[in-house]
Amino acid sequence: MVSEKLGAAEVTELLLTAEIYNKSEKLNEDDLPSRIRKHYFDPLVKGVKRPIYVTVADVQQIYGIDNVKSIVKGLPFVDLEEFGSQLRLTVFELGAKWLANQNELEKINSNPVLAFFYENYNSLNVSYEEAKKVNKPLSADREWINSKINELCNDAKQAEDLLKLVHIKAPEDVRDSLETLVLTGEQISEIKKIGKALENRSYLRDVGLYEIGKLLFVGPPGTGKTSAARAISKWFSLPLIEVRLSMITSQYLGETSKNIDKVFDLAKSLCPCILFVDEFDFVAKTRTADDHGALKRAVNTLLKAIDEISLVEDGVLLLAATNHPQLLDYAAWRRFDKILNFPLPDLEMRQTILEKVLSKIETNVNMHELAKLTEGYSGSDLRLIIREGVLNALLEDRRKIDQDDLLRSIQDFGRRVSDYRRSFAA
């Protein structure tokens, strides 16, 4: 339960947010803090209808406050209507001044609606533009994504069939983050360019630069291609549509071309978003086959769809990934304005990966020695080694990992890889 002192600030924040939002045409759903917006989201209008009304139940559900009525009794500028339990500000200016005097700048600066009002209020250090930067937009909410999917589909069966083709992640569903990944300088630079392109879509359109925002991730398995796509989704608060080409073509051979069109139409509907096409080398495997004319036609449909989608015009960032770049021909390569390499980590990167993954675990290990012993290992391999070390320690009822735990994991991993390679060669 939130204390009455803290709860008073939350009640006042919600009431002020509702009244400012209701009265200002310059504000939209992107300005509402995510948890307030999610609560008032109306799937029929795919947004938040004005006016917003505030009830005791609204405060309870948004902030987890149970003692709302007793809190309201201590706020002379708030009135509780017993019928319907609706709350309203009796004197707006008094409520605004009260919140400004509560040392709640952090709360104000994380709420663009409040920041919009307080930016020029009594010399407070508040910036509406800065508040907007840290606030997730409407398109990042799972509720908005679901409403757009329903809009595309006539019924639940059609929606179910569409979701068999792709995995859609809201940024709030993504566990990967750029802070937890170990990236190369080139990768960091390209992510920054993506951010600038997203911020300046109108400018790029005006100057006629449309071939921007199609990146091909190239590298061995486990080097972070999928994790990077997901982390970019979270970083820029963009919905992520993941599709594996082999899944579409193998399960829906008769209507493959139609399904490809559906995926790209979905991406345009969810814009701005990221469309991540995994196993892109499947294109090359299909194009070189002598049979399966339907598959070849589907690949041509895919390449045409890639040509016709644009970050600048459609708001869709296209990312693709392959473990086998040598299989791709010129027709596939030329679709992308940037090829981004994901190499196996070098010694320094391996040590950094180990440090990041082990940062929340009690350890007594020599990171540098472990990094030297794992040459040729991917980031995924290193995480697997740590996982095994943790689980083996838990078998002995230990939560502290020592050097021997991880050395044994490295040896076991090396044996498994050698056994696999021998069986594959046979």
N, C-alpha and C positions, 0 to 999 in steps of 0.2 A: 504494500500500500504506500502511495506517495504521501508525504507529510502535508499538513494543511498549508504550511508556509510555501513549500514548493508547488503544491497543487494550485495555489492562488495565481502563480505566474502562468501556469498552463491554461487555466480557465480564461485568464485575461488575454493571453496570446491568441487563443482560438476565437474569442469574441471580436478582438480587434482585427484579426485576419479576415474573418467573415465580413465585417462591415466595410473594411477598406476594399476588399475584393468585389463586394457587391456594388460599390459606388464608382469604381474606376474602370473605364473602358480600355485603359492602356494596359491593364493586367489581364493575363490569361492563365490557363491551367499550368503552364510551365513555371509560373511564379509561385504556385502553391507548394508548400513543403510536401514531400512524398506521402507521409503518413496521413496528412489531412486530405490530400487529393485522393488517395486510395479509398479513404472512408466515404467520401462524397461522390465518388465516380459513378456515373450513370452509363451503363453499357448501351442504352438506346441512342444516346447522343454522342457516345464515345468521348465524354468529357465531363465537366462539372457544371451543372446548370446554376444559373443565378436566379433568385437570391439563395445564398446558403443560410440555413437556419441552424441554430445551435441548441441542443437539448442536453439534459443531464446525461442521457444515454450516449450521446455523441462524445462527450468529455470522457466518460467511462471507457468507451471502446478505443478511442484514439490514444489516450494517455495511461490507461490502466488505473484510473483513480476511482475509488469506491465512495469516498466521503464528500461527494460534490456539493450536496446541499449544505453541509456544515461549513464548507469552504466559502460558499457564496455568501453566507451570513456575515462574513468578515470583510466583504467587499462592498462598500457603500455605493459604488457606481454600477452594480449588477443587480438586476431584478429577476426573480424566479416566478414564472407563472405556474401556479399549481396545476392548472388544467393543461396537460400536454407536456409539463416539465420543461417548458422552453425558457432559455436564458437570453437576456438581452442587456445591452449597455444602456443605462439611463442617461449618463453624461459621458459622451465619447471622449472629450478632452480630458476629463478627470481620469479615465481609465488609461489613456495614452500617457499622461504625465506620471501616473502611478507606476506603470511598467518601466518607463524611462528611468525612474528613481530606484529601481530594484537591482541595479547592477546586472542587468540581463542582456548586455551587449552581445554575448555569444549567441543567445537565442534570437535576437533581432537580426544579427548578421548571417544567420543560417536560414532565415525566412525572407525571401525576396519581397513578399507582400508588405511585411513590416518594414523592411529596409527601404522600400519605395516611399513609405510615409515618413520614416524617421531620418532620411538622408539629410534633410535640412532642418532638423528639429533640435533646437537648443544646443547647437555645436557638438552633437554626438558624433563619434567616429564611426559612421555607418556609410556603406557603399552599396547601392542597389546592384550595380554591375558585378561587384565582387560576390554578392549574395547569389546572384543568378549563376555564376560560374560553379559554385559548390552545390547547387541544387539540381537534382536529377530532373530531366524533362519528362513530360507526360509519356512520350514514346518509350521510355525505359520501364514503365510499369507493366507487370504481368497482366493486370486487368485490361489495359488498353490493347495489348497484343492479342489477348483472347477475343476481345470485341471485334478486332479487325479480321481475325480468322473466321469468326461467325458471319461477318459481313460478306466474305468471299464465298461462303458455302450456303447452300439452300437448306440443309438439314444436318443433323448430328452425324449421319452416316457419311455424308460428303466431307464433313470436317475431319472425321476419323480417317477416311481414306487419304486426305491431304497430309495429315500428320504422320502417316506411314511412310511418306516420302522424305520427310525432313525431321530434324530435331530442332525445336525452337527454344532458345534460352533468353529469358529476360536478364538484363545485366545483374539484377539482384540475385539470380540463380547461379551466377558464375563464381566458382571458388578461386580460380586462378587470378592473379593480379600481377601487374608489371613490377611491383615492388618485390615480389617473391621470385621472379624469374631472373636468371643471369643472362643478359643480352649482350651481343657484340655492339661495337660502336656503330656499325652500319645499320643494324636493326633499330637501335635507338634513334638514329637520324631519320630513318624512314617513317617511324611512328610519329615523330614530330612533324614531318611533312604531311602525313595524313591529317593530323590535327589542324594544321594551317589550311589544308584544302577544305576540310569540313567547315571551318570558320569563314572561309572566303569563297563559297560556292557562287555567290552572285557575281563577284568580281571575275572569277574564272570564266563564267558564262559570258560576261560582257566582253572579255578580251578574246573569246573564242577558243579557249583551251579546254577541250572536252575529254581528251584521252588521258585522264588522270584518275587514279584510284582502282587500278587492276594490278594486283601483285601476285606473283607466283612464289610460294615458299618451297625451297629446294634443299633437301638434306636427308641423311640417314634416319631410320626410325628412332624415335625416342629423343630427338634433339630439340623438341619444343615447338614444332610447327602448329599443332592443334592448340597447345597451351597458350601460345602467343596470340592466336586468333581470338580465343576466349578472353584473354586478358585485355586485348584491345577493345573488345566489346564492353568490358566492365569499365575501362579507363575513360572511354568516350560516351558511356551510357547509351550504347546502341544495341537494339535487339540483334541476336545472332541466329542466323538460319544455317544449320549444318546439314550438308547433303553428301552422301557417298554415292558416286556414280554407279558402282557395281550393284548397289542395293536397288536403285531405280530400274536398271536394265535387266537384272536377273529376275526380279519379282514381278515386273510389270511389262514384259517384253512386248505384248500386243499394243500397248498404248504409251510406249516410252516417250515418243516425241511430245505427246500431249502432256505427260507428266513433267517433262522438262519445262514446257511453257508454263505449267501451273506453278512450278517452283519460282520461276523468274517473275511471274505476275504477283506471287505472294511477296517477294522481296520488294517490288515496287510499291505494293500496298502498305508495307510496314516501314517505308522510308521515313527518316533516315535509318538505315540498318546495315548490317554486314551479312553478305552471302558468302559462306565458306564452303568451297567445293573440295572435298578430300578425295584422295586416290585419283588425281587428275591424269595420271599415266594410263588409266583405263581407256582414255581417249585413243592413245597411241596403239594399245593392244587391239582395240576394236578396228581401227582404220587399216591395220595390216592384215587382218583376217580375210580369208577368201570367201567365207560363208557369212551367214547372218546379215543379209542385206538390210533387214529392219534395224539392226544395231548401227550399221553404218549411217543410215538415214538419221537415226537419233543423234549420233555424234555430230553430224552436220547441223542439226537443229540446235544442239548445244553451242557449237562454235558461233552460229549466227546470233543466238541469244546473248552470248558474251559480247559480241560486236555491238549489239544494240542497247546494252545497258550502260549507264553512266553514273558516276558519283556526282558529277556536276549537274546533270539534267535530272536524274532520277533519285539522287540521294542514296544510292546503293554502292557501298564499298565492296568490291569483289576480291576475295582472297581465295587462292587455290593452293593445294599442296601436293607434292609428289616425292616419293622415295626413290624414283627411278627416272631422273631427268634425261638419261641417255636414250630413253624410249620415245621421247617427244620429237616431233618433226617441226619444221618451220611454221606450218599452219597453226600449230598449237602455241609455239613460242611467241609469235607476233601478236597474239591477243593481249599480251601483258605489257604494261609500260615500265615494269620493274621486276627483275628477278632478284629475290632476296635469299641469300645463302644461310642455311642453318647447319654449320659444321659440327663435328664432334668437338666437345669442349677441350681446350688446351689445359695445361697444368694449372694455370692461375684460375681459369674458369671452374675447373673441377674442385679446387679448394674452396672457392666462393660458394659453389653449389652445396658442398658438404656443410659449410658454415651456416648457410641459410636454413637448410633442412634440419640441422641439429640444434638450431638456436633455441628451440622451445623444449629441448630434451636435456636432462642432466647428464653430462658426459665427462669423461676423462680420457681424451683421445688426442693423437697427434695428427691434425688435419693435413699438414704438409706431407707426411709419410703416406697417409691414405691416398692423397691425390697422386703421388708418384706411382703408387701400386695399381692405379686404375686407368692407366693410359689406354685409350681406345674405347673407354666406356662412355655411354651417352648419359645425359642428365637423368633420363628414366631409369637407366641401369643403377646409377648411384642412389636414387630414391628407393629402388628395390632392395639394394644392399642394406640400407639403413632400416627399412621396414623389417627385414629378416632379423637384423641385430636386435631391434626392439622386441620383436615377438619372442625370440629365443631368451632374452633377458626376463621377459614376463613369465616364461615357463618356470624360471627359477625365482619367481616373486621379487624380481629386481626392477627398479625403474631408472637406475643409473647405468649408462652404457659405457663400457671401457674399450680400450684398444683391441683386446682379444676378441670381443664380440664382433667387431666389424671386420677384423682380419679373417675370422672364420667365415663370415658372410661372403667376403671377397673370394675365398677359396671355393666355397660351395657354388657360388655363381659361376666362377671360371670352369668348374667341372661340368655344370649343366650346359654351358655354352658349347664346350668341347664335345659332349655327348650328342647334342643336337646337330652340330656340324657333321659329325661322323655318320649319324643316321641319315642325314639329308644327302650326303655324298654317296652313301650306299644305295 
